Amino acid sequence: MSDQQNNEPKMCELHSAGMMEQIDQRSNNPQFVCGKCRRKANRAEYLHNPLPLKKNGGDNFWG
Ligand SMILES: [Zn+2]
């Protein structure tokens, strides 16, 4: 169990496998978005093409 860092399943793979709980756990506080499939994740390792999510400090941007 010491060699898992490079072996994280990607969000897309979890989704195609129907592992919604795993997806929830990995995206409950998303910091990155996949430039390829637009999924969000807490960590860059979970995405194919991670891009940093920009956070707006309390603005009602999303309505
Ligand atoms: Zn992706």
N, CA, C, O and the ligand as a Tripos MOL2 file, in Angstrom:
@<TRIPOS>MOLECULE
protein
  253   251    64     0     0
PROTEIN
NO_CHARGES

@<TRIPOS>ATOM
      1 N           0.8310   -1.2140    0.0000 N.3       1 MET1
      2 CA          0.0000    0.0000    0.0000 C.3       1 MET1
      3 C           0.8650    1.2640    0.0000 C.2       1 MET1
      4 O           0.3910    2.3130    0.4350 O.2       1 MET1
      5 N           2.0790    1.2030   -0.4580 N.am      2 SER2
      6 CA          2.9420    2.3720   -0.3950 C.3       2 SER2
      7 C           3.1650    3.0070   -1.7560 C.2       2 SER2
      8 O           3.9040    3.9840   -1.8730 O.2       2 SER2
      9 N           2.5360    2.4630   -2.7760 N.am      3 ASP3
     10 CA          2.8730    2.8750   -4.1310 C.3       3 ASP3
     11 C           1.6460    3.3390   -4.9080 C.2       3 ASP3
     12 O           1.5470    3.1130   -6.1140 O.2       3 ASP3
     13 N           0.7140    3.9850   -4.2170 N.am      4 GLN4
     14 CA         -0.5540    4.3170   -4.8500 C.3       4 GLN4
     15 C          -0.6010    5.7080   -5.4610 C.2       4 GLN4
     16 O          -1.5700    6.0400   -6.1440 O.2       4 GLN4
     17 N           0.4040    6.5170   -5.2390 N.am      5 GLN5
     18 CA          0.2790    7.9180   -5.6250 C.3       5 GLN5
     19 C           0.1290    8.1130   -7.1290 C.2       5 GLN5
     20 O          -0.5830    9.0120   -7.5770 O.2       5 GLN5
     21 N           0.8000    7.2680   -7.9030 N.am      6 ASN6
     22 CA          0.6900    7.3950   -9.3500 C.3       6 ASN6
     23 C          -0.4040    6.5210   -9.9380 C.2       6 ASN6
     24 O          -0.5410    6.3900  -11.1540 O.2       6 ASN6
     25 N          -1.1570    5.9430   -9.0630 N.am      7 ASN7
     26 CA         -2.0880    4.9180   -9.5000 C.3       7 ASN7
     27 C          -3.5370    5.2920   -9.2050 C.2       7 ASN7
     28 O          -4.4050    4.4230   -9.1180 O.2       7 ASN7
     29 N          -3.7890    6.5820   -9.0540 N.am      8 GLU8
     30 CA         -5.1370    7.0220   -8.7310 C.3       8 GLU8
     31 C          -6.0520    6.8510   -9.9390 C.2       8 GLU8
     32 O          -5.6900    7.2430  -11.0480 O.2       8 GLU8
     33 N          -7.2260    6.2740   -9.7380 N.am      9 PRO9
     34 CA         -8.1870    6.2060  -10.8340 C.3       9 PRO9
     35 C          -8.6830    7.6010  -11.1920 C.2       9 PRO9
     36 O          -8.9180    8.4290  -10.3120 O.2       9 PRO9
     37 N          -8.8360    7.8500  -12.4550 N.am     10 LYS10
     38 CA         -9.3130    9.1510  -12.9080 C.3      10 LYS10
     39 C         -10.8320    9.2450  -12.7400 C.2      10 LYS10
     40 O         -11.5410    8.2390  -12.7310 O.2      10 LYS10
     41 N         -11.3000   10.4750  -12.6080 N.am     11 MET11
     42 CA        -12.7320   10.6940  -12.4060 C.3      11 MET11
     43 C         -13.5520   10.0840  -13.5410 C.2      11 MET11
     44 O         -14.6240    9.5250  -13.3070 O.2      11 MET11
     45 N         -13.0470   10.1920  -14.7660 N.am     12 CYS12
     46 CA        -13.7710    9.6480  -15.9160 C.3      12 CYS12
     47 C         -13.8950    8.1290  -15.8100 C.2      12 CYS12
     48 O         -14.9260    7.5490  -16.1500 O.2      12 CYS12
     49 N         -12.8320    7.5060  -15.3380 N.am     13 GLU13
     50 CA        -12.8490    6.0520  -15.1950 C.3      13 GLU13
     51 C         -13.8280    5.6370  -14.1090 C.2      13 GLU13
     52 O         -14.5700    4.6670  -14.2610 O.2      13 GLU13
     53 N         -13.8220    6.3810  -13.0150 N.am     14 LEU14
     54 CA        -14.7710    6.0920  -11.9410 C.3      14 LEU14
     55 C         -16.1950    6.2510  -12.4410 C.2      14 LEU14
     56 O         -17.0710    5.4550  -12.1050 O.2      14 LEU14
     57 N         -16.4220    7.2720  -13.2390 N.am     15 HIS15
     58 CA        -17.7710    7.5220  -13.7300 C.3      15 HIS15
     59 C         -18.2210    6.4080  -14.6590 C.2      15 HIS15
     60 O         -19.3520    5.9320  -14.5630 O.2      15 HIS15
     61 N         -17.3440    5.9920  -15.5520 N.am     16 SER16
     62 CA        -17.7200    4.9260  -16.4840 C.3      16 SER16
     63 C         -17.8980    3.6080  -15.7500 C.2      16 SER16
     64 O         -18.6080    2.7220  -16.2240 O.2      16 SER16
     65 N         -17.2510    3.4750  -14.5870 N.am     17 ALA17
     66 CA        -17.4170    2.2760  -13.7660 C.3      17 ALA17
     67 C         -18.6080    2.3990  -12.8220 C.2      17 ALA17
     68 O         -18.9380    1.4470  -12.1150 O.2      17 ALA17
     69 N         -19.2550    3.5610  -12.8050 N.am     18 GLY18
     70 CA        -20.4310    3.7590  -11.9690 C.3      18 GLY18
     71 C         -20.1150    3.9110  -10.4960 C.2      18 GLY18
     72 O         -20.9740    3.6620   -9.6500 O.2      18 GLY18
     73 N         -18.8920    4.3180  -10.1730 N.am     19 MET19
     74 CA        -18.4810    4.4160   -8.7680 C.3      19 MET19
     75 C         -18.7540    5.8170   -8.2260 C.2      19 MET19
     76 O         -17.8390    6.6010   -7.9760 O.2      19 MET19
     77 N         -20.0340    6.1010   -8.0540 N.am     20 MET20
     78 CA        -20.4340    7.4510   -7.6910 C.3      20 MET20
     79 C         -19.9440    7.8680   -6.3060 C.2      20 MET20
     80 O         -19.6300    9.0370   -6.0810 O.2      20 MET20
     81 N         -19.8800    6.9160   -5.3830 N.am     21 GLU21
     82 CA        -19.3790    7.2620   -4.0420 C.3      21 GLU21
     83 C         -17.9290    7.7180   -4.1050 C.2      21 GLU21
     84 O         -17.5330    8.6660   -3.4270 O.2      21 GLU21
     85 N         -17.1480    7.0360   -4.9240 N.am     22 GLN22
     86 CA        -15.7460    7.4250   -5.0780 C.3      22 GLN22
     87 C         -15.6570    8.8230   -5.6950 C.2      22 GLN22
     88 O         -14.8080    9.6290   -5.3140 O.2      22 GLN22
     89 N         -16.5290    9.0900   -6.6350 N.am     23 ILE23
     90 CA        -16.5440   10.4060   -7.2700 C.3      23 ILE23
     91 C         -16.8960   11.4810   -6.2460 C.2      23 ILE23
     92 O         -16.2610   12.5340   -6.1940 O.2      23 ILE23
     93 N         -17.9010   11.2070   -5.4450 N.am     24 ASP24
     94 CA        -18.2890   12.1660   -4.4100 C.3      24 ASP24
     95 C         -17.1290   12.4640   -3.4710 C.2      24 ASP24
     96 O         -16.8570   13.6190   -3.1440 O.2      24 ASP24
     97 N         -16.4510   11.4080   -3.0440 N.am     25 GLN25
     98 CA        -15.3490   11.5940   -2.1060 C.3      25 GLN25
     99 C         -14.2270   12.4200   -2.7170 C.2      25 GLN25
    100 O         -13.5420   13.1640   -2.0150 O.2      25 GLN25
    101 N         -14.0430   12.2880   -4.0250 N.am     26 ARG26
    102 CA        -12.9370   12.9670   -4.6880 C.3      26 ARG26
    103 C         -13.3020   14.3510   -5.2010 C.2      26 ARG26
    104 O         -12.4510   15.0630   -5.7340 O.2      26 ARG26
    105 N         -14.5610   14.7330   -5.0430 N.am     27 SER27
    106 CA        -14.9610   16.0310   -5.5680 C.3      27 SER27
    107 C         -15.8120   16.8130   -4.5810 C.2      27 SER27
    108 O         -16.5720   17.6970   -4.9740 O.2      27 SER27
    109 N         -15.6840   16.4850   -3.2820 N.am     28 ASN28
    110 CA        -16.4910   17.2030   -2.2890 C.3      28 ASN28
    111 C         -15.9470   18.6050   -2.0150 C.2      28 ASN28
    112 O         -16.6510   19.4410   -1.4490 O.2      28 ASN28
    113 N         -14.7240   18.8640   -2.4060 N.am     29 ASN29
    114 CA        -14.1370   20.1910   -2.2580 C.3      29 ASN29
    115 C         -13.2090   20.4400   -3.4410 C.2      29 ASN29
    116 O         -11.9930   20.5260   -3.2710 O.2      29 ASN29
    117 N         -13.7740   20.5570   -4.6320 N.am     30 PRO30
    118 CA        -12.9680   20.5340   -5.8530 C.3      30 PRO30
    119 C         -12.0410   21.7350   -6.0020 C.2      30 PRO30
    120 O         -12.4340   22.8810   -5.7830 O.2      30 PRO30
    121 N         -10.8120   21.4420   -6.3770 N.am     31 GLN31
    122 CA         -9.8040   22.4700   -6.6160 C.3      31 GLN31
    123 C          -9.3580   22.4910   -8.0730 C.2      31 GLN31
    124 O          -8.6920   23.4300   -8.5100 O.2      31 GLN31
    125 N          -9.7290   21.4460   -8.8300 N.am     32 PHE32
    126 CA         -9.2890   21.3160  -10.2120 C.3      32 PHE32
    127 C         -10.4500   20.8730  -11.0900 C.2      32 PHE32
    128 O         -11.3910   20.2300  -10.6250 O.2      32 PHE32
    129 N         -10.3680   21.2290  -12.3650 N.am     33 VAL33
    130 CA        -11.3520   20.7750  -13.3330 C.3      33 VAL33
    131 C         -10.6080   20.1360  -14.5020 C.2      33 VAL33
    132 O          -9.5390   20.6070  -14.8870 O.2      33 VAL33
    133 N         -11.1590   19.0810  -15.0590 N.am     34 CYS34
    134 CA        -10.5250   18.4020  -16.1790 C.3      34 CYS34
    135 C         -10.7940   19.1790  -17.4660 C.2      34 CYS34
    136 O         -11.9470   19.4120  -17.8300 O.2      34 CYS34
    137 N          -9.7310   19.5730  -18.1460 N.am     35 GLY35
    138 CA         -9.8810   20.2990  -19.3920 C.3      35 GLY35
    139 C         -10.4240   19.4360  -20.5120 C.2      35 GLY35
    140 O         -10.8170   19.9460  -21.5610 O.2      35 GLY35
    141 N         -10.4470   18.1590  -20.3000 N.am     36 LYS36
    142 CA        -10.8750   17.2170  -21.3250 C.3      36 LYS36
    143 C         -12.3590   16.8810  -21.1870 C.2      36 LYS36
    144 O         -13.1120   16.9410  -22.1590 O.2      36 LYS36
    145 N         -12.7700   16.5260  -19.9620 N.am     37 CYS37
    146 CA        -14.1530   16.0850  -19.7820 C.3      37 CYS37
    147 C         -14.9230   17.0070  -18.8430 C.2      37 CYS37
    148 O         -16.1100   16.7800  -18.6070 O.2      37 CYS37
    149 N         -14.2800   18.0420  -18.3030 N.am     38 ARG38
    150 CA        -14.9260   19.0750  -17.4710 C.3      38 ARG38
    151 C         -15.3620   18.5580  -16.1110 C.2      38 ARG38
    152 O         -16.1280   19.2400  -15.4300 O.2      38 ARG38
    153 N         -14.9160   17.4010  -15.6900 N.am     39 ARG39
    154 CA        -15.2400   16.9610  -14.3370 C.3      39 ARG39
    155 C         -14.3590   17.7010  -13.3380 C.2      39 ARG39
    156 O         -13.2640   18.1600  -13.6620 O.2      39 ARG39
    157 N         -14.8710   17.8020  -12.1150 N.am     40 LYS40
    158 CA        -14.1360   18.4740  -11.0540 C.3      40 LYS40
    159 C         -13.5990   17.4560  -10.0650 C.2      40 LYS40
    160 O         -14.1660   16.3770   -9.8890 O.2      40 LYS40
    161 N         -12.4880   17.8190   -9.4180 N.am     41 ALA41
    162 CA        -11.8990   16.9170   -8.4420 C.3      41 ALA41
    163 C         -11.0980   17.7040   -7.4210 C.2      41 ALA41
    164 O         -10.6650   18.8290   -7.6710 O.2      41 ALA41
    165 N         -10.9100   17.0760   -6.2520 N.am     42 ASN42
    166 CA        -10.1540   17.7220   -5.1910 C.3      42 ASN42
    167 C          -8.6730   17.8220   -5.5270 C.2      42 ASN42
    168 O          -7.9930   18.7600   -5.1110 O.2      42 ASN42
    169 N          -8.1830   16.8490   -6.2820 N.am     43 ARG43
    170 CA         -6.7540   16.7850   -6.5420 C.3      43 ARG43
    171 C          -6.4840   16.6020   -8.0260 C.2      43 ARG43
    172 O          -7.2620   15.9660   -8.7380 O.2      43 ARG43
    173 N          -5.3700   17.1670   -8.4830 N.am     44 ALA44
    174 CA         -5.0150   17.1040   -9.8970 C.3      44 ALA44
    175 C          -4.8130   15.6680  -10.3740 C.2      44 ALA44
    176 O          -5.0540   15.3510  -11.5390 O.2      44 ALA44
    177 N          -4.3700   14.8070   -9.4650 N.am     45 GLU45
    178 CA         -4.0790   13.4230   -9.8530 C.3      45 GLU45
    179 C          -5.3120   12.6840  -10.3400 C.2      45 GLU45
    180 O          -5.2030   11.6540  -11.0050 O.2      45 GLU45
    181 N          -6.4940   13.2140  -10.0050 N.am     46 TYR46
    182 CA         -7.7140   12.5060  -10.3500 C.3      46 TYR46
    183 C          -8.2130   12.8410  -11.7510 C.2      46 TYR46
    184 O          -9.2290   12.3120  -12.2020 O.2      46 TYR46
    185 N          -7.4880   13.7260  -12.4350 N.am     47 LEU47
    186 CA         -7.9700   14.2080  -13.7240 C.3      47 LEU47
    187 C          -6.9470   13.9710  -14.8290 C.2      47 LEU47
    188 O          -5.7460   13.9000  -14.5690 O.2      47 LEU47
    189 N          -7.4310   13.8500  -16.0600 N.am     48 HIS48
    190 CA         -6.5480   13.6550  -17.1990 C.3      48 HIS48
    191 C          -5.7500   14.9100  -17.5030 C.2      48 HIS48
    192 O          -4.5490   14.8620  -17.7720 O.2      48 HIS48
    193 N          -6.4530   16.0360  -17.4530 N.am     49 ASN49
    194 CA         -5.8850   17.3010  -17.9060 C.3      49 ASN49
    195 C          -6.2960   18.3980  -16.9200 C.2      49 ASN49
    196 O          -7.0850   19.2800  -17.2590 O.2      49 ASN49
    197 N          -5.7540   18.3380  -15.6960 N.am     50 PRO50
    198 CA         -6.2340   19.2010  -14.6230 C.3      50 PRO50
    199 C          -5.9280   20.6770  -14.8420 C.2      50 PRO50
    200 O          -4.8230   21.0550  -15.2330 O.2      50 PRO50
    201 N          -6.9230   21.4830  -14.5820 N.am     51 LEU51
    202 CA         -6.7750   22.9260  -14.5980 C.3      51 LEU51
    203 C          -7.2650   23.4560  -13.2630 C.2      51 LEU51
    204 O          -8.2590   22.9550  -12.7380 O.2      51 LEU51
    205 N          -6.5930   24.4610  -12.6940 N.am     52 PRO52
    206 CA         -7.0410   24.9780  -11.3970 C.3      52 PRO52
    207 C          -8.3890   25.6670  -11.5100 C.2      52 PRO52
    208 O          -8.6290   26.4580  -12.4220 O.2      52 PRO52
    209 N          -9.2650   25.3490  -10.5630 N.am     53 LEU53
    210 CA        -10.5550   26.0260  -10.4820 C.3      53 LEU53
    211 C         -10.3500   27.3880   -9.8550 C.2      53 LEU53
    212 O          -9.6220   27.5290   -8.8720 O.2      53 LEU53
    213 N         -10.9920   28.3800  -10.4230 N.am     54 LYS54
    214 CA        -10.9440   29.6990   -9.8040 C.3      54 LYS54
    215 C         -12.1450   29.8690   -8.8980 C.2      54 LYS54
    216 O         -13.2840   29.5980   -9.2760 O.2      54 LYS54
    217 N         -11.8570   30.3250   -7.6960 N.am     55 LYS55
    218 CA        -12.9430   30.5440   -6.7530 C.3      55 LYS55
    219 C         -13.2060   32.0350   -6.6150 C.2      55 LYS55
    220 O         -12.2900   32.8500   -6.4990 O.2      55 LYS55
    221 N         -14.4650   32.3520   -6.6330 N.am     56 ASN56
    222 CA        -14.8670   33.7270   -6.4000 C.3      56 ASN56
    223 C         -15.2530   33.8850   -4.9390 C.2      56 ASN56
    224 O         -16.1010   33.1540   -4.4280 O.2      56 ASN56
    225 N         -14.6290   34.8410   -4.2740 N.am     57 GLY57
    226 CA        -14.8220   34.9710   -2.8480 C.3      57 GLY57
    227 C         -16.1850   35.4860   -2.4700 C.2      57 GLY57
    228 O         -16.3440   36.6720   -2.1810 O.2      57 GLY57
    229 N         -17.1560   34.6300   -2.4680 N.am     58 GLY58
    230 CA        -18.4530   34.9780   -1.9390 C.3      58 GLY58
    231 C         -19.3690   35.7220   -2.8860 C.2      58 GLY58
    232 O         -20.5030   36.0340   -2.5240 O.2      58 GLY58
    233 N         -18.9120   36.0110   -4.0760 N.am     59 ASP59
    234 CA        -19.8080   36.6490   -5.0360 C.3      59 ASP59
    235 C         -20.8960   35.6680   -5.4840 C.2      59 ASP59
    236 O         -20.7070   34.4520   -5.4970 O.2      59 ASP59
    237 N         -22.0050   36.2330   -5.8380 N.am     60 ASN60
    238 CA        -23.1420   35.3930   -6.2210 C.3      60 ASN60
    239 C         -23.0930   35.0880   -7.7100 C.2      60 ASN60
    240 O         -24.0770   35.2600   -8.4290 O.2      60 ASN60
    241 N         -21.9300   34.6340   -8.1580 N.am     61 PHE61
    242 CA        -21.6480   34.5120   -9.5770 C.3      61 PHE61
    243 C         -22.5760   33.5280  -10.2770 C.2      61 PHE61
    244 O         -23.0110   33.7670  -11.4030 O.2      61 PHE61
    245 N         -22.8730   32.4280   -9.6070 N.am     62 TRP62
    246 CA        -23.6230   31.3600  -10.2540 C.3      62 TRP62
    247 C         -25.1390   31.5520  -10.1260 C.2      62 TRP62
    248 O         -25.9170   30.7400  -10.6270 O.2      62 TRP62
    249 N         -25.5450   32.6190   -9.4610 N.am     63 GLY63
    250 CA        -26.9510   32.9630   -9.3960 C.3      63 GLY63
    251 C         -27.7750   32.0220   -8.5750 C.2      63 GLY63
    252 O         -28.9840   32.2110   -8.4460 O.2      63 GLY63
    253 ZN        -11.1080   13.8170  -17.7530 Zn       64 ZN64
@<TRIPOS>BOND
     1     1     2 1
     2     2     3 1
     3     3     4 2
     4     3     5 am
     5     5     6 1
     6     6     7 1
     7     7     8 2
     8     7     9 am
     9     9    10 1
    10    10    11 1
    11    11    12 2
    12    11    13 am
    13    13    14 1
    14    14    15 1
    15    15    16 2
    16    15    17 am
    17    17    18 1
    18    18    19 1
    19    19    20 2
    20    19    21 am
    21    21    22 1
    22    22    23 1
    23    23    24 2
    24    23    25 am
    25    25    26 1
    26    26    27 1
    27    27    28 2
    28    27    29 am
    29    29    30 1
    30    30    31 1
    31    31    32 2
    32    31    33 am
    33    33    34 1
    34    34    35 1
    35    35    36 2
    36    35    37 am
    37    37    38 1
    38    38    39 1
    39    39    40 2
    40    39    41 am
    41    41    42 1
    42    42    43 1
    43    43    44 2
    44    43    45 am
    45    45    46 1
    46    46    47 1
    47    47    48 2
    48    47    49 am
    49    49    50 1
    50    50    51 1
    51    51    52 2
    52    51    53 am
    53    53    54 1
    54    54    55 1
    55    55    56 2
    56    55    57 am
    57    57    58 1
    58    58    59 1
    59    59    60 2
    60    59    61 am
    61    61    62 1
    62    62    63 1
    63    63    64 2
    64    63    65 am
    65    65    66 1
    66    66    67 1
    67    67    68 2
    68    67    69 am
    69    69    70 1
    70    70    71 1
    71    71    72 2
    72    71    73 am
    73    73    74 1
    74    74    75 1
    75    75    76 2
    76    75    77 am
    77    77    78 1
    78    78    79 1
    79    79    80 2
    80    79    81 am
    81    81    82 1
    82    82    83 1
    83    83    84 2
    84    83    85 am
    85    85    86 1
    86    86    87 1
    87    87    88 2
    88    87    89 am
    89    89    90 1
    90    90    91 1
    91    91    92 2
    92    91    93 am
    93    93    94 1
    94    94    95 1
    95    95    96 2
    96    95    97 am
    97    97    98 1
    98    98    99 1
    99    99   100 2
   100    99   101 am
   101   101   102 1
   102   102   103 1
   103   103   104 2
   104   103   105 am
   105   105   106 1
   106   106   107 1
   107   107   108 2
   108   107   109 am
   109   109   110 1
   110   110   111 1
   111   111   112 2
   112   111   113 am
   113   113   114 1
   114   114   115 1
   115   115   116 2
   116   115   117 am
   117   117   118 1
   118   118   119 1
   119   119   120 2
   120   119   121 am
   121   121   122 1
   122   122   123 1
   123   123   124 2
   124   123   125 am
   125   125   126 1
   126   126   127 1
   127   127   128 2
   128   127   129 am
   129   129   130 1
   130   130   131 1
   131   131   132 2
   132   131   133 am
   133   133   134 1
   134   134   135 1
   135   135   136 2
   136   135   137 am
   137   137   138 1
   138   138   139 1
   139   139   140 2
   140   139   141 am
   141   141   142 1
   142   142   143 1
   143   143   144 2
   144   143   145 am
   145   145   146 1
   146   146   147 1
   147   147   148 2
   148   147   149 am
   149   149   150 1
   150   150   151 1
   151   151   152 2
   152   151   153 am
   153   153   154 1
   154   154   155 1
   155   155   156 2
   156   155   157 am
   157   157   158 1
   158   158   159 1
   159   159   160 2
   160   159   161 am
   161   161   162 1
   162   162   163 1
   163   163   164 2
   164   163   165 am
   165   165   166 1
   166   166   167 1
   167   167   168 2
   168   167   169 am
   169   169   170 1
   170   170   171 1
   171   171   172 2
   172   171   173 am
   173   173   174 1
   174   174   175 1
   175   175   176 2
   176   175   177 am
   177   177   178 1
   178   178   179 1
   179   179   180 2
   180   179   181 am
   181   181   182 1
   182   182   183 1
   183   183   184 2
   184   183   185 am
   185   185   186 1
   186   186   187 1
   187   187   188 2
   188   187   189 am
   189   189   190 1
   190   190   191 1
   191   191   192 2
   192   191   193 am
   193   193   194 1
   194   194   195 1
   195   195   196 2
   196   195   197 am
   197   197   198 1
   198   198   199 1
   199   199   200 2
   200   199   201 am
   201   201   202 1
   202   202   203 1
   203   203   204 2
   204   203   205 am
   205   205   206 1
   206   206   207 1
   207   207   208 2
   208   207   209 am
   209   209   210 1
   210   210   211 1
   211   211   212 2
   212   211   213 am
   213   213   214 1
   214   214   215 1
   215   215   216 2
   216   215   217 am
   217   217   218 1
   218   218   219 1
   219   219   220 2
   220   219   221 am
   221   221   222 1
   222   222   223 1
   223   223   224 2
   224   223   225 am
   225   225   226 1
   226   226   227 1
   227   227   228 2
   228   227   229 am
   229   229   230 1
   230   230   231 1
   231   231   232 2
   232   231   233 am
   233   233   234 1
   234   234   235 1
   235   235   236 2
   236   235   237 am
   237   237   238 1
   238   238   239 1
   239   239   240 2
   240   239   241 am
   241   241   242 1
   242   242   243 1
   243   243   244 2
   244   243   245 am
   245   245   246 1
   246   246   247 1
   247   247   248 2
   248   247   249 am
   249   249   250 1
   250   250   251 1
   251   251   252 2
@<TRIPOS>SUBSTRUCTURE
     1 MET1         2 RESIDUE 1 A MET
     2 SER2         6 RESIDUE 1 A SER
     3 ASP3        10 RESIDUE 1 A ASP
     4 GLN4        14 RESIDUE 1 A GLN
     5 GLN5        18 RESIDUE 1 A GLN
     6 ASN6        22 RESIDUE 1 A ASN
     7 ASN7        26 RESIDUE 1 A ASN
     8 GLU8        30 RESIDUE 1 A GLU
     9 PRO9        34 RESIDUE 1 A PRO
    10 LYS10       38 RESIDUE 1 A LYS
    11 MET11       42 RESIDUE 1 A MET
    12 CYS12       46 RESIDUE 1 A CYS
    13 GLU13       50 RESIDUE 1 A GLU
    14 LEU14       54 RESIDUE 1 A LEU
    15 HIS15       58 RESIDUE 1 A HIS
    16 SER16       62 RESIDUE 1 A SER
    17 ALA17       66 RESIDUE 1 A ALA
    18 GLY18       70 RESIDUE 1 A GLY
    19 MET19       74 RESIDUE 1 A MET
    20 MET20       78 RESIDUE 1 A MET
    21 GLU21       82 RESIDUE 1 A GLU
    22 GLN22       86 RESIDUE 1 A GLN
    23 ILE23       90 RESIDUE 1 A ILE
    24 ASP24       94 RESIDUE 1 A ASP
    25 GLN25       98 RESIDUE 1 A GLN
    26 ARG26      102 RESIDUE 1 A ARG
    27 SER27      106 RESIDUE 1 A SER
    28 ASN28      110 RESIDUE 1 A ASN
    29 ASN29      114 RESIDUE 1 A ASN
    30 PRO30      118 RESIDUE 1 A PRO
    31 GLN31      122 RESIDUE 1 A GLN
    32 PHE32      126 RESIDUE 1 A PHE
    33 VAL33      130 RESIDUE 1 A VAL
    34 CYS34      134 RESIDUE 1 A CYS
    35 GLY35      138 RESIDUE 1 A GLY
    36 LYS36      142 RESIDUE 1 A LYS
    37 CYS37      146 RESIDUE 1 A CYS
    38 ARG38      150 RESIDUE 1 A ARG
    39 ARG39      154 RESIDUE 1 A ARG
    40 LYS40      158 RESIDUE 1 A LYS
    41 ALA41      162 RESIDUE 1 A ALA
    42 ASN42      166 RESIDUE 1 A ASN
    43 ARG43      170 RESIDUE 1 A ARG
    44 ALA44      174 RESIDUE 1 A ALA
    45 GLU45      178 RESIDUE 1 A GLU
    46 TYR46      182 RESIDUE 1 A TYR
    47 LEU47      186 RESIDUE 1 A LEU
    48 HIS48      190 RESIDUE 1 A HIS
    49 ASN49      194 RESIDUE 1 A ASN
    50 PRO50      198 RESIDUE 1 A PRO
    51 LEU51      202 RESIDUE 1 A LEU
    52 PRO52      206 RESIDUE 1 A PRO
    53 LEU53      210 RESIDUE 1 A LEU
    54 LYS54      214 RESIDUE 1 A LYS
    55 LYS55      218 RESIDUE 1 A LYS
    56 ASN56      222 RESIDUE 1 A ASN
    57 GLY57      226 RESIDUE 1 A GLY
    58 GLY58      230 RESIDUE 1 A GLY
    59 ASP59      234 RESIDUE 1 A ASP
    60 ASN60      238 RESIDUE 1 A ASN
    61 PHE61      242 RESIDUE 1 A PHE
    62 TRP62      246 RESIDUE 1 A TRP
    63 GLY63      250 RESIDUE 1 A GLY
    64 ZN64       253 GROUP 0 **** ****
